[in-house]
Amino acid sequence: MSEKHLQPKFSQSQVVELMKRLYRLTPLEIYSLPSYEDQNFHVAASEGGEYILKIMNSKDSKNPALIDVQTSAMSFLHDKGYPTQTALPTIFGQLMSLEELDYGYGCQKYLVRLLTYLTGTMVCKVSVTSQLLYETGKMAAQMDTILQKLEHPYLSMLQRDNFIWHLSRIPMLEAYINFFDGDPLQEVVKSVIHQFNTSVIPKLSYFRKCLNHSDLNQMNILVQPNESDGHRISGILDFCDMNSGCFIYELAITIMNMMLEHQNPIEVGGHVLAGWESVLPLNKPEKDCLYVLVLSRLCQSVVLVNYEIIQNPENKEYFMFTRKNDAQILSQLWELGSKHVEKIWFQTAAGWTEEDKHQGKVI
């Protein structure tokens, strides 16, 4: 089966059947939610309660051990007080069920999980203040620190050597460069890959290792209003990209994602960095590589999403929403250069006072 047929296509009637058979719940309302490769449904049950039914794509469904580790990480963080979803067991006591479906390309197997529903608004739908950026950076650092204590018999599955979205896999982007023929950004991407090879790879041994959520983007962070007319983080979603990485990777990925949500994207990095360093100050090699790592994540977004649009044009609207203005930000960040951008980021981070951290400030 080709890559474009990996995504499940369960109908609402099939969702009703799954909910009744696996969970003894009768859906009153079912809403389809946007997704990259999987299929997600918001389900309200007549027995009471709201849930998220998540059906994994057929490729990831072949690796239940990996999904089990990610599910355990969600529960582990939830038990530690973090606002993450948890998986609910089927009537057979399992947290996952392997279901078969043939929608014209041969019978395929899909892992199904029922997750708790978290209330809140996605970050992409609110005004992103400096205080929210600070709290996002702080939360990301705290979460990765806590995840170091996670124990699981299949923890090694998070190594994910061939996972193209892993921030260590930037050299793998070279295989996709030909899809950018004629695009002026092609040379920028090539240059960033070269910088990664020459300035990041030699310092990899100095990066502190950890487990990364790896996808703290505008759709995976939920917020609710707080008492100071701002927002507090109320939900952390989607652990499907979770992998063994480095603390600095999580920071770079978070900065890049938050840049997509701000009218002044270059200023974002300093506020996220301030929150991060309130928990875990960077060492010198990590500081030296932060700019190139943010550029590298932007390159992943530009190149891989462009590839996905070519392969799956029917999902173009979703892909374009997730990438937003990543190409413009990549170009701007590259043209400004490391010295200029790093000066803004590190001076902004250093400018956060204790009063700012507790009272918040708006940019």
N, C-alpha and C positions, 0 to 999 in steps of 0.2 A: 504494500500500500504506500502511495506517495506521501510526502510530508504534509501536503495540504489536506489530507483526509485523516489526520491524526485526531483532530478535535471531535469529541463526541457530539451527537446531534439527537439527544433524547427529547421526545415530544412531551407536552404537558401531561398527556394521558399516561405516558410511561413514568413520569415523575410521580403521579398520583399512585400508580401501582407500586413503585419502589417504596414510597412512604408508608403505605398500608402494609406491605409484605415484610419490610425490614424493621419498621419502627412502630407499627400499629398506630399510626397517626393519619388522620384524614385531612388533607389540605382543603382549606377554605379559599385561599388565594395563593396564586403562584406568579412570581415576577422573575423574568429572565434578567440576569445581571451581566454586564460586560466582562469579558475575560480574554486573556491572551491566547491560550491553547486549550484551556479546560472549559467546563460548562458549569455555571453557578446559578442557583435559583434561591430566591427569597421566598420562603414558604410560611404562611400563617395557618396553623392547624385548628380544627374545630374543637379539639380537646384543650386548647389554650396554648399560648406560647408561639414564638416566631423562631425560625431556624434558617440556616443556610445549608442547602444540599449541594455538595461539591462533587462533581464527576470529573475525574482526572483523564487527561488525554491518553490514548492507547500506548504511546511510547513510555510515559512515566508510570503507567499502570503495570508495566512489566518489572518494576522495581519496588515491590511493596515494602522491602526492608528500609529503603530510603524514606518512603512516605511515613513509615512507622516512627523513624527517628524524628522527623519534622513534627509529627503529631505529638510525640512525647515532649519535644521542646516547648511547644505551645502550652501544654499542661503544666510543665515545670515552671515556666514563667508565670502562668496564672496563679499557681500555688504560692509564688513569691510576691504576689500583689500586683503584677503587671496586667493591663487590660487586654489580654489575648483571648482568642476563641479557644474552646476545648471541643474535642470530638465526643459525641454521644454514642453509647453502644447500641448495636442492633438487638433485637429480641433474642438473638443467639449469643449475646455477650461479646461480640466482636466490634472493634472500632472502625473496621473497614469491611466492605463486601465487594467481591469481584463479580461483576455482571457482564453478560455477553449481549452484543447487539450487532445486527447486520443491516446497515442502511445502504447497501448497494455495492460495497467494496470488499465483501467477505466478512465473516464473523470476527469481531474484535472484542477484546476484554477491557473493561474499564473499572477502575477502583472508585467506589462510592463511599463518601463520608458525610455524616450529618454533624454540622458544627453549630455551636451556640451563636445567637444573633447579638451583635453589639450595637447599641444606639450611638448616634453621633453623625456628624457631617464630615464629608471628605475634605481634606485640606484645600483641594482645588476649588472649593466652592466658598471659601471664606477669605477675608483680607489677612494676608500673612504679615504679621508684625515681627519686629526684632525679638520680642519676648518669646513668641511662638518658635522662631528659629532657634533661639537659645535653648528652649525646653526640648526641642527636637534633638539637638546635638547632645544634650545632657542625657536624655532618655536612651539614645542609641548607644552611648558609651556605657551607661549602667547596664543595659540589657546584654551587651556583649560580655561584660565583666561577669555578670551572673551566669551566663551560659557556659562559662569555663567549668562550672561545677556540675554540668549535666553528665549523667552516666547512662550509658545504653550499650547493649551488646553489639549493636551495629553502627556505632558511632563512626567507624572508619568509612562508612558509605558516603559521608559528607565530603570526602576528599574530592570526588567528582572531577576526575582528570580531564574529561572531554566536554565539560560544561562550558559552552562558548561565552556565557555571560559572566563567568568567573573573572575577576579583575586581573588575575595572573595570566589569562589567556589572550592578552592583547596581540601577541604575534600571530595568532590564528586569524585575525582580521584580514591578513594579507590575501587569504583565499577568497575574500569577498570584494576586493578592490575593483575587479573588472566590472562589477555592477555599477560602478561610479564613473565609467568612462564619459568624459566630456563635462563632468561636474567640477567646478573650480575647487570644491572642498577635497577632491581626491588627493591633491598634493599636500594639503594640511594633514589629512589622515595618515598619509605615508610618513610625513615628518614626525607626527606624534608617535607612531609605531617605532620609528628610529630612536626617538628620545627615550621611549620606554625601554628599549633594548640596551641603550647605552648608559642611562642614568638611573633607572629603577632596578633592573635585573641585578646589577652588581651590588645593590644594597638590600636585596631581599632577605638576607640572613640577619639583618639588623631589625627587621619588622617583627613586632611582637604578635605571636600567633593567637588565634581565638576562633570561635564560631561566629559567622556572620549571618544576619537576617538577609542582607544583600539586596533588598528591594524596598527600602523605605521611601516610597514615592508618594505622589500627591493623591493616589487612590487607596493606598494601604495604611494611611494614618487618619484616624477619625478624631474629631475634636468636638467639644461642647463649650458653650459660653461659661466664663468664670465671673467672679464677683467684681472684677476690675474692668469690665467691658472688653475683655480680650477673650482668649480661648485657652482651654487646657486639653491635653491629649487624653482621649477617652477610649481609644481602640488602636490596636496594632494588628493588621491583617496579613494574610498570605505569606506563609513560610516556605512556599514551594521552591524558591531560589536559594534557600539556606545551604551554606557550605562551610567547609573548613577554610579559613582565610586568615586575615590579619586585621588588627584594630584599625589601622590606617585605611584599609580598603572600605570599611563601613563608613568612616568619616567622609572619604572622597565621594562615595556613592550618595550619601545623604546630602552633601553640599550640592552635588550636581542636580539631584532631584528637586531640591528646594529652589535652586536657581530658576527652574522652569516655571515657578509659581510667583515670581516677583518682578515688579516693574523695573527694578534696578538690580539685575542678577549678579553683577560683579560685587555688590556690597554684601550679598548673602553669606558668603563663605566665612567672614569674620565673626558673625553672630552665631552660626552653627559651631564654629571652632571654639568660641568662648564657652558655650555650653558643654562641649565635649571635654575641654581641658579643665573644667571645674571638677571633672571626675577622673580624667586620665590625661595628664600633660604629655605632649608628643616628645619623643627623643629627637636628636638632630637629624638622623637619616630620614625619619618619617616627615619632619618638617621640610627637608630638602626635596622630597618627592611628592608632596601634596599637590602642587600645581600640575605636574605631569599626570598624576593619577586622576585628577578631576577631568583633565583634557581627555585622558584615555577612556573614561566612562562616557563622556560625551561622544567620542568616536564610536564606541560600542552601540550607543543609542542610534546615532545617525546611520551607521553602516548596516546594522542588523535589522533595524526597523524598516529601512529602505528595501532590504532583501525580502523581508516578510511581506511587504506590500506587493512586490513583484510576484512572489509565490502565491499569495492569498489576497488578491485584489478585493474580494468580497468583504474582507475585514479592514479595508483601508480606513474607514472612518474611526474605528477604535484605535488603530495604530497611530494615526495622525494626532489623535487626542492625547495619547500617552507621550509622544515625542515633542509636541507643541513646537516651541521655537529653538529646539536644540541645535540646529544648524547655525542659526544666527549667533547663539551664545558661544558655540565652538569657535566660529570665525572671530568674534569679538575678543574672546579670551586669548586666542592665539596671537592676534594682532597687538594686543596690549603688552604681551610678554610676561615672563615670570617675575621679574623684579618689580614691575608696576603692580601686578595683581597680588603678589605676596605681601607687598608693603601695605596695601589696603586691608588684606585679610588679617595680618598679624597685628597691625596698629588698632584695627577695630576690635579685635579680641582682647587686646591689652587694655582697651578703654572701658571695658565693663567693670563698674564698681560693685561693691557688695550691695549698695542701695538699689542699683539697676537690677541686679539679679532677683531681688525680692519684690520690687515695686513694678518692674517692667518699664520699657521705653519703646516708643514707636518710631519707625522710620518711614 
